[in-house]
Amino acid sequence: MLYKNPYNHYFDYVVQRDLDKCIRCKACVTQCSYGANFYDYDRDLIYSLDYNCVGCMRCSTFCPTDCISIVRNPDAFRINANWKDNNIKDLYKQAGTGGIIITGMGNDKPFTNYWERMVIDACQVTNPSIDPLREPMELKTFLGRKPDKLEVNKEGNITTKLAPQLVLSTPIMFSAMSYGSINYNVSESVARAARELGIYWNTGEGGLPRALYEYGKNTIVQCASGRFGVSPEYLNAGAAIEIKIGQGAKPGIGGHLPGEKVLEGISETRMIPVGTDAISPAPHHDIYSIEDLKQLIYALKEATRYEKPVSVKIAAVHNVAAIASGIARAGADIIAVDGFRGGTGAAPKAIRDNVGIPIEVAIAAVDERLRQEGIRHEVSLVAAGGFRNSSDIVKAIALGADAVYIATSALMALGCTLCQQCHRGRCAWGITTNDPELSRRVNPEIGVERLVNLITAWSNEIKEMLGLMGINSIESLKGNRDRLRGVGLSEIELQALGIKQAGM
Amino acid sequence: MKVVYPREQWCVACNLCEVACMTEHSKAKDPLKTYLLEKPRPVSRTRVEYKQPRALSLMCRHCAEAECVQACKNGTLTRNEKTGTIELNQDKCLGCWMCIMACPYGVITQVIRDERPVANKCDLCPERDVPACVAVCPNRALVFEDRG
């Protein structure tokens, strides 16, 4: 504290410790991976270096006497509507370091949240609602290209050749998080949970560790601009292949895994030397047009004998509808659109907070455009980026998505408290770290249970919501925007979402 | 026989097993009073050993061939023939520390009782269904199992 640089000494959180309740058990000391808590043997006292605290709450949740509270630093700048606290602190930080500010997780700025401005319809008197506890309710979802028409022979069997499909028990999948950005225990938790739930998880761009090949039937393998870990064996290991063009948290730039996180296992899986930064190029250098994308899609289909659907993941940007139309015409089976609230393991803060558009409007625009062009059935649409609960998912499906990707929520089920320090590789909850001491903190046994609980709970809530709308299958909700109404939105916003004002 | 097994790969070295053990074996049964008021303070019967990145919480193994029972000269340490566990009768203990010398795991400690030091070790929390350390472990790094 003595040798501090006063310009860089503004910090966000204070560890408040009620010393009357502190038993010096040192749980907080051992659990803090950022060096904020210390035990002083001479004074028999635990104290905190508040400027190291990131507000992850690991210490306060582990304290057996609940003597710790993490509070916002009351040390406040003069209130200024233009220069908010974070503007000032970021500026000082950059004046001190000359660097780009890197951060983790999704956009945390108070942009309009359209999920919260949409309400769901329900049946009353004239159309009966359905009770999902007493009547069957179908959440089964198929992702992939659907045929223009179905031909059935006299025996009642389908004779049309169907494109490969992903079959989901519920319209939720675990989104791409690379091995390396998250550690093996987290990857294993997600993979096992996907298998148990009958859904899919996505490897992200870091390849598939050898030990997780057994979860291949529930795996979507990703092929990103860095081509980390991509081999014929890898492409054939999964149930589908995803070409990652963009990510909602950082549209237009490539992934970056800091060298500190590239340890033995990650190096082997990514096929890069230990300790080297894994920097994905911003564009795919072989894709500069829809025609180029088509080449890659068909190269991947060729490599997997046309047995696996190919997905293309893009970030939600201004012209997303036209881009999606191009992707559909390039031969993709699935389009995943990632909104600007989607998370990341590391992204420049300026980009995370200012680039891209909300997933709500992106999904509405893409679905509308594909319908207008008569090619909606040729692709499935997966929405991603900041889904917080089952009602967000119901609204996304009503806006036109076939399924959703969740990742931040999945990590939260494993303990994440959104402290946004993923890029530092010191995650106190053991999620975004490869440190053998810290990564032990996620026990897949517990992780799988919690992920399965979360998806089961959300699926049950989705069934309840379908029931109250009088719908008994998720298929009937898709693109059913008539079941949504806007509250507190302008006419142009309602138009962008393609929904009516409440009361109309 | 069910005993507590540490699972080294999941121990996060949070020390909560020690807090729970001390609280369970205190008069007050409350962590605050146990640590701050009780004199002498109870001594934990399990200890988190760590040299990161490795850590584990270790307590009496209730060995099939217990060195401590063989070393004990006045029957303080005995095997309960019914349950198979090793029991320690602190009233009898003379404080010769032969058990501490003999224990290959180093899990027998000393505690002050009735103003004299006596041996102290895991009793598997006879008043609980699951030992306190196992119940408190946030990462299932301690399990209470019968592995034959």
Interface residues (C-beta under 8 A of the other chain):
Chain A: K21 I23 R24 C25 K26 A27 T30 Q31 F62 P64 T65 G430 D435 P436 E437 R440 R441 N443 E445 I446
Chain B: Q9 W10 C11 V12 A13 C14 N15 L16 E18 V19 A20 P31 L32 T34 Y35 L36 Q52 P53 A55 V136 P138 N139 R140 A141
